């Protein structure tokens, strides 16, 4: 679906209609032999021209598929070539690469695949950074479910605190997108209640309590508090 979304974002309305016609003939090639002309609004298309459009449609879809796969490979290449336990300075360099490459990812399912406790430290960190950057709100349920699992473990699944901070900050960013910027899908009341419980649970995790004890708001407790504030605003919006 991301292929067609990318095409539609870059063409005019009549071109979208034409594209639908082209796609129709791509899947029903026998129909193209029954006509000599096709009319779309004020545009009358000769059969030869339509055949050319069909061929161009094939080529464009192939090109987009190749582009999407190439972007995934580049993102995966970053994951394969860094150490999630490296110094924060080294991670900062990697973070910029991940953020830049995540903008090219049209398939959010690629990030979703790494939102699980079986992900490597590198996979989860890259997914966290990518999601925090892109804010794909449809992945909020997956993110909350993952944090639920992690928060129940005293060792937070063995992942670095910086990764947990990034995941929690991603929740904060996505809530802002939903509540302030009206990005859909808006979280359901059930999801908001679950998110609130999970964040309060995470707040009580032993490792979170010890994260930056002299300035807790600079640790994981910071994005937890911000997220809870935006959950309250989201609840108000659903009740209005």
C-alpha positions in Angstrom: 0.0 0.0 0.0 2.9 2.4 0.7 3.8 2.2 -3.0 0.3 3.5 -4.1 0.3 6.1 -1.3 3.6 7.6 -2.5 2.3 7.7 -6.1 -1.0 9.4 -5.1 0.8 12.1 -3.0 2.7 13.3 -6.1 0.0 13.4 -8.8 -3.1 15.4 -9.7 -6.7 14.1 -9.3 -7.2 13.2 -13.0 -3.9 11.4 -13.0 -5.1 9.4 -10.0 -8.2 8.4 -12.0 -6.0 7.6 -15.0 -3.7 5.5 -12.7 -6.7 3.5 -11.5 -7.7 2.8 -15.1 -4.2 1.8 -15.9 -4.1 -0.6 -12.9 -7.4 -2.0 -14.0 -6.0 -2.9 -17.4 -2.8 -4.3 -15.8 -4.9 -6.9 -13.9 -7.4 -7.4 -16.8 -5.2 -7.2 -19.9 -7.8 -8.9 -22.1 -10.0 -5.8 -21.8 -7.5 -3.6 -23.5 -8.1 -5.4 -26.8 -11.8 -4.5 -26.8 -11.4 -0.8 -27.0 -9.7 1.7 -29.3 -10.2 4.8 -27.1 -10.9 5.6 -23.5 -12.3 8.9 -22.2 -11.5 10.3 -18.7 -13.3 13.7 -18.2 -12.1 15.9 -21.1 -9.2 13.6 -21.9 -9.6 11.0 -24.7 -6.8 8.5 -24.7 -5.9 6.4 -27.8 -5.3 2.7 -27.3 -1.6 3.0 -28.2 -1.2 5.8 -25.6 -3.0 3.7 -23.0 -0.7 0.8 -23.6 2.3 3.1 -23.1 0.7 4.3 -19.9 0.2 0.7 -18.7 3.9 0.0 -19.4 5.0 3.1 -17.6 2.8 2.1 -14.7 4.5 -1.2 -14.5 7.9 0.4 -14.6 7.0 3.0 -12.0 5.7 0.4 -9.5 8.8 -1.7 -10.1 11.0 1.4 -9.5 9.1 2.2 -6.2 9.3 -1.4 -5.0 13.1 -1.3 -5.7 13.4 2.0 -3.8 11.5 0.7 -0.8 13.6 -2.4 -0.6 16.8 -0.4 -1.0 15.8 1.9 1.9 15.1 -1.1 4.1 18.5 -2.6 3.2 20.2 0.6 4.1 18.4 0.8 7.4 19.3 -2.8 8.1 22.9 -2.1 7.2 23.1 0.6 9.9 21.7 -1.9 12.4 24.3 -4.5 11.4 27.2 -2.0 11.8 27.0 -0.5 15.3 27.1 -1.5 18.9 24.2 -0.5 21.1 26.5 -0.7 24.1 29.1 1.8 22.7 29.7 5.2 24.2 27.0 7.8 24.1 29.2 9.8 21.8 29.4 7.0 19.3 25.7 6.3 19.6 24.9 10.0 18.9 26.6 9.6 15.5 24.6 6.5 14.8 21.4 8.2 15.9 21.7 10.8 13.3 22.2 8.2 10.6 19.1 6.3 11.8 17.0 9.4 12.0 17.9 10.4 8.4 17.4 6.9 7.0 14.1 6.3 8.9 12.6 9.3 7.0 13.0 7.3 3.8 11.2 4.2 5.2 7.7 4.0 3.7 6.9 0.8 5.4 6.4 1.3 9.2 5.9 -2.5 9.5 9.7 -2.7 9.1 10.1 -0.8 12.4 7.2 -2.6 14.0 9.0 -6.0 13.5 11.7 -4.9 16.0 9.3 -3.9 18.7 9.6 -7.1 20.6 11.6 -8.4 23.6 13.5 -10.8 21.3 15.0 -8.0 19.3 18.7 -7.5 19.6 19.9 -4.3 21.4 20.8 -2.8 18.1 17.4 -3.6 16.5 15.4 -2.2 19.4 17.6 1.0 19.7 17.3 1.6 15.9 13.5 1.0 16.0 13.1 3.3 19.0 15.1 6.1 17.3 13.2 5.7 14.0 9.8 5.6 15.7 10.6 8.7 17.8 11.6 10.5 14.6 8.7 9.4 12.4 6.0 9.3 15.1 3.9 6.6 13.3 0.9 6.8 15.7 -0.5 3.5 14.4 2.4 1.8 16.2 1.4 3.2 19.6 -0.4 0.0 20.7 2.7 -2.0 19.8 5.0 0.4 21.7 2.8 0.3 24.8 2.7 -3.5 24.7 6.5 -3.7 24.5 6.9 -1.2 27.4 4.5 -3.3 29.4 6.6 -6.4 29.0 9.9 -4.5 29.7 8.5 -2.7 32.8 7.6 -6.0 34.4 11.2 -7.1 34.3 13.4 -5.7 37.0 16.3 -5.6 34.5 14.1 -4.0 31.7 14.8 -6.9 29.4 18.5 -6.3 29.7 18.3 -3.3 27.4 20.3 -0.1 27.9 18.6 2.7 29.8 19.1 5.0 26.8 17.0 2.6 24.7 14.2 2.6 27.3 14.3 6.4 27.5 14.1 6.6 23.7 11.1 4.2 23.6 9.3 6.2 26.3 10.1 9.5 24.6 8.6 8.1 21.4 5.3 7.5 23.3 5.5 11.2 24.4 6.1 12.4 20.8 3.3 10.3 19.3 0.8 11.5 21.9 1.7 15.1 21.0 1.0 14.2 17.3 -2.4 12.7 18.2 -3.6 15.4 20.7 -2.0 18.6 19.4 -1.6 17.9 15.7 -4.7 15.7 15.2 -2.8 12.9 13.6 -4.8 9.7 13.3 -5.5 7.1 14.4 -6.4 8.8 17.7 -5.8 6.3 20.6 -8.9 4.7 22.0 -10.0 5.2 25.7 -8.9 1.6 26.3 -5.4 2.2 24.9 -5.0 5.5 26.9 -6.0 3.6 30.1 -3.5 0.8 29.3 -0.8 3.3 28.5 -1.3 5.2 31.8 -1.0 1.9 33.7 2.1 0.8 31.8 3.9 4.1 32.3 3.1 4.2 36.0 4.4 0.6 36.2 7.5 1.6 34.4 8.0 4.6 36.7 8.2 2.1 39.6 10.8 -0.1 38.0 14.0 -0.3 40.1 16.3 0.6 37.3 14.1 3.5 36.3 14.2 4.8 39.9 18.0 4.7 39.9 18.2 6.4 36.5 19.7 9.9 37.1 18.7 9.9 40.8 20.1 13.5 41.3 18.0 14.8 38.4 15.3 12.2 37.7 13.6 14.3 35.0 16.7 13.9 32.8 16.3 10.2 33.0 13.4 7.9 32.0 11.1 9.5 34.5 11.2 12.7 32.3 9.4 11.2 29.3 7.1 9.2 31.6 5.9 12.3 33.2 5.4 14.2 29.9 3.6 11.2 28.4 1.2 11.0 31.4 0.5 14.7 31.0 -0.5 14.2 27.4 -2.5 11.1 28.2 -4.6 13.3 30.5 -5.1 15.8 27.7 -6.1 13.0 25.3 -8.7 11.8 27.8 -10.1 15.3 28.0 -10.3 15.4 24.2 -12.2 12.1 24.0 -14.6 13.2 26.7 -15.3 16.6 25.1 
